[in-house]
Amino acid sequence: MRTTRPFGIDFGGTGIKGAPVDLGTGDFGAERVRFKTPAESTPAAVAEVFVELLAQFPESDGPVGVTVPGVVRHGVVHSAANIDESWIGTDADRLFTEATGRDVHVVNDADAAGLAEVRYGAAAGRKGVIIVTTLGTGIGSALINDGVLVPNTELGHLEIDGHDAETRAANSAREREDLSWEKWAKRLTKYYRTLELLFSPDLFLVGGGVSKHSEEFLSLIDIQTEIIPATLLNRAGVVGAALYASEAGDS
């Protein structure tokens, strides 16, 4: 039985994960499949993996959403901090659509996670300005106002005290410098206060792997805005990509 459920692919530096998504529940419509990211992760090499991944779901023929760790404007990738430089300037929407024979739409990875959290996760049903941050190797961000995404904010690269913010406040900085939760929370306080001044948000969501330890540090962040942990964890990228593809196809 064929299904028009959208399909989400989460493309990262080490793994490529994908599954059809039930947009009614915000969960996978079948068990997720994972492939290793090619050593030379050029767009063409990654496209071959996408073809192989989609072949695992012959019953699926809906639109496909793909996360990319970079700035994406109208399907074209404009940055490649942690992937092959050949991505820069690539019309990824067109390349992947031609390679797979499916309707493919590419989105920044943090934006995908933010969309998923606002629709199905910790911020479901919340209105106003919501900023989703992912604290990992860097700091990813998604800015969403009343459910509408403002793409490619890249708020981890704000300059604070002469430093690129993520070099001081990302989880990788905590690990690299062996910071206590308290010392890291002071850096996060400065970071989130800067975001407060710029955007006056209604809510912060904190994702990334370290959000599993949110009880250790979130209460130590001294800001006025409500700040809560994300809940979808490793499902967010796949679900958000599928959601993005579904709505991009409708527009």
C-alpha positions as CSV (number, residue, x, y, z in Angstrom):
1,M,0.0,0.0,0.0
2,R,1.5,3.3,-1.1
3,T,1.4,6.3,1.2
4,T,1.8,10.0,0.5
5,R,3.3,10.7,4.0
6,P,6.2,13.1,3.7
7,F,9.6,11.7,4.3
8,G,12.3,13.3,6.5
9,I,16.0,12.9,6.1
10,D,18.4,14.3,8.7
11,F,21.8,14.7,7.1
12,G,24.7,15.2,9.6
13,G,28.5,14.9,9.6
14,T,28.5,11.2,10.7
15,G,25.1,9.8,9.9
16,I,22.1,10.2,7.5
17,K,18.8,9.1,9.1
18,G,15.4,9.0,7.5
19,A,11.8,7.8,7.9
20,P,8.3,8.6,6.7
21,V,6.5,10.9,9.1
22,D,2.9,10.9,10.4
23,L,2.1,14.6,10.5
24,G,-1.0,13.9,12.6
25,T,1.2,12.7,15.5
26,G,4.6,14.1,14.7
27,D,6.2,10.7,15.0
28,F,7.8,8.2,12.5
29,G,5.4,6.3,10.2
30,A,7.9,3.5,10.1
31,E,11.2,2.5,11.8
32,R,13.9,5.0,11.1
33,V,16.9,3.8,8.9
34,R,20.4,5.1,9.3
35,F,23.4,5.2,6.9
36,K,26.9,6.4,7.5
37,T,27.7,9.8,5.9
38,P,30.3,9.2,3.1
39,A,33.8,10.1,4.0
40,E,33.8,12.6,1.1
41,S,30.4,14.1,1.8
42,T,29.9,16.0,-1.5
43,P,26.4,16.7,-2.7
44,A,26.7,14.0,-5.4
45,A,27.9,11.3,-2.9
46,V,25.2,12.2,-0.4
47,A,22.5,12.1,-3.1
48,E,23.5,8.4,-3.8
49,V,22.9,7.6,-0.1
50,F,19.5,9.3,-0.3
51,V,18.6,7.1,-3.2
52,E,19.6,4.0,-1.3
53,L,17.8,5.2,1.8
54,L,14.5,6.0,0.1
55,A,14.7,2.5,-1.6
56,Q,14.2,1.0,1.8
57,F,10.7,2.5,1.8
58,P,9.2,1.5,-1.5
59,E,5.6,2.3,-0.3
60,S,6.5,5.9,0.3
61,D,6.0,8.5,-2.4
62,G,5.4,11.8,-0.6
63,P,7.6,14.9,-0.6
64,V,11.0,14.6,0.9
65,G,12.6,17.1,3.4
66,V,16.3,17.2,4.0
67,T,18.2,18.9,6.8
68,V,21.6,20.5,5.9
69,P,24.0,21.9,8.5
70,G,24.3,25.2,6.6
71,V,22.5,28.3,5.4
72,V,19.8,27.4,2.8
73,R,18.0,30.0,0.7
74,H,15.4,28.9,-1.8
75,G,17.0,25.4,-1.9
76,V,20.5,26.7,-2.5
77,V,23.2,26.0,0.2
78,H,25.3,29.0,1.0
79,S,27.5,27.8,3.9
80,A,29.3,24.6,4.8
81,A,31.0,24.9,8.2
82,N,31.0,21.2,8.9
83,I,30.4,19.6,5.5
84,D,32.3,19.5,2.2
85,E,32.9,23.0,0.7
86,S,31.5,21.8,-2.6
87,W,28.0,22.3,-1.0
88,I,28.4,26.1,-1.2
89,G,26.3,27.4,-4.2
90,T,24.7,24.0,-4.8
91,D,21.0,24.0,-5.7
92,A,20.3,21.1,-3.4
93,D,16.6,21.1,-4.0
94,R,17.1,20.5,-7.7
95,L,20.0,18.1,-7.3
96,F,18.2,15.8,-4.9
97,T,14.9,16.1,-6.8
98,E,16.6,14.9,-10.0
99,A,18.6,12.2,-8.2
100,T,15.7,10.7,-6.4
101,G,12.8,11.4,-8.7
102,R,11.0,12.8,-5.7
103,D,9.9,16.4,-4.7
104,V,12.8,17.3,-2.4
105,H,13.1,20.5,-0.2
106,V,16.2,21.3,1.8
107,V,16.2,23.2,5.1
108,N,18.7,24.3,7.7
109,D,19.0,21.6,10.4
110,A,18.3,23.9,13.4
111,D,15.3,25.4,11.5
112,A,13.9,21.9,11.0
113,A,14.3,21.0,14.7
114,G,12.6,24.3,15.6
115,L,9.7,23.6,13.4
116,A,9.2,20.2,14.9
117,E,9.4,21.4,18.5
118,V,6.9,24.2,17.9
119,R,4.4,22.0,16.1
120,Y,4.8,18.7,18.1
121,G,7.2,19.2,21.0
122,A,7.7,21.4,24.1
123,A,6.3,24.5,22.4
124,A,3.2,23.0,20.8
125,G,0.3,25.4,21.1
126,R,2.4,28.3,22.1
127,K,2.1,31.6,20.3
128,G,4.4,34.6,19.9
129,V,8.2,34.7,19.3
130,I,9.9,31.4,20.1
131,I,13.6,30.9,19.8
132,V,14.9,27.3,19.7
133,T,18.6,26.8,20.4
134,T,20.6,23.6,20.0
135,L,23.6,23.4,22.2
136,G,26.2,21.0,20.8
137,T,29.4,21.3,18.8
138,G,28.1,24.8,18.0
139,I,24.8,26.6,18.7
140,G,22.1,26.2,16.2
141,S,19.0,28.4,16.3
142,A,15.5,28.7,14.9
143,L,13.3,31.8,15.2
144,I,9.6,31.2,14.9
145,N,6.8,33.8,15.3
146,D,3.3,32.5,15.6
147,G,4.3,29.3,13.9
148,V,6.1,31.0,11.0
149,L,9.8,30.3,10.6
150,V,12.3,33.1,10.0
151,P,15.0,31.0,8.4
152,N,18.8,30.9,8.7
153,T,19.2,33.1,11.9
154,E,22.5,31.5,12.8
155,L,22.3,33.1,16.3
156,G,25.2,31.0,17.5
157,H,27.5,33.3,15.6
158,L,26.5,36.5,17.3
159,E,29.6,38.4,18.6
160,I,29.5,38.7,22.3
161,D,32.5,40.3,24.2
162,G,34.6,40.0,21.1
163,H,34.0,36.3,20.6
164,D,31.8,34.2,18.3
165,A,29.1,33.2,20.9
166,E,29.3,29.5,20.2
167,T,33.0,29.3,20.9
168,R,32.3,30.2,24.5
169,A,28.8,29.0,25.2
170,A,28.3,25.8,23.1
171,N,28.3,22.4,24.9
172,S,31.6,21.7,23.2
173,A,33.1,24.6,25.1
174,R,31.8,23.2,28.4
175,E,33.4,19.9,27.6
176,R,36.7,21.3,26.2
177,E,37.3,23.6,29.2
178,D,35.8,21.1,31.7
179,L,33.4,23.8,33.0
180,S,31.1,23.1,35.9
181,W,27.4,23.4,35.2
182,E,27.4,26.6,37.2
183,K,30.3,28.2,35.2
184,W,28.7,27.2,32.0
185,A,25.3,28.6,33.1
186,K,27.0,32.0,33.6
187,R,28.1,32.0,30.0
188,L,24.7,30.8,28.9
189,T,23.1,33.6,30.9
190,K,25.1,36.2,29.0
191,Y,24.2,34.6,25.7
192,Y,20.5,34.3,26.4
193,R,20.3,37.9,27.8
194,T,21.8,39.1,24.5
195,L,19.0,37.3,22.6
196,E,16.5,38.8,25.0
197,L,17.7,42.3,24.2
198,L,17.6,41.7,20.4
199,F,14.3,39.8,20.1
200,S,12.2,40.1,23.3
201,P,11.1,36.5,22.9
202,D,8.2,34.8,24.6
203,L,10.0,31.5,25.1
204,F,13.3,29.8,24.7
205,L,13.6,26.1,23.9
206,V,16.9,24.4,24.5
207,G,17.8,21.3,22.4
208,G,20.8,19.3,21.5
209,G,22.1,16.2,23.3
210,V,22.9,18.1,26.5
211,S,19.2,19.0,26.9
212,K,18.9,15.5,28.5
213,H,20.7,17.1,31.5
214,S,18.6,20.2,31.5
215,E,17.9,19.8,35.3
216,E,21.6,20.4,35.9
217,F,21.8,23.9,34.3
218,L,18.6,25.4,33.0
219,S,17.5,26.7,36.4
220,L,20.9,28.4,36.8
221,I,20.4,30.6,33.7
222,D,19.4,34.0,35.1
223,I,17.1,35.6,32.5
224,Q,13.6,37.0,32.4
225,T,12.2,34.8,29.6
226,E,10.8,31.4,30.2
227,I,13.3,28.7,29.2
228,I,12.5,25.0,28.9
229,P,14.1,21.9,27.4
230,A,13.1,20.6,24.0
231,T,11.4,17.2,24.0
232,L,11.8,15.5,20.6
233,L,15.5,15.0,20.9
234,N,16.9,12.8,18.0
235,R,13.5,12.8,16.3
236,A,13.4,16.5,15.7
237,G,15.4,16.7,12.5
238,V,13.6,14.0,10.6
239,V,10.1,15.2,11.7
240,G,10.9,18.9,11.1
241,A,12.3,18.1,7.6
242,A,9.2,16.2,6.6
243,L,7.0,18.9,8.0
244,Y,8.9,21.5,6.0
245,A,8.7,19.5,2.8
246,S,5.0,19.0,3.2
247,E,4.3,22.7,3.7
248,A,6.8,23.8,1.0
249,G,5.0,21.5,-1.5
250,D,1.7,23.2,-0.5
251,S,2.9,26.7,-1.1
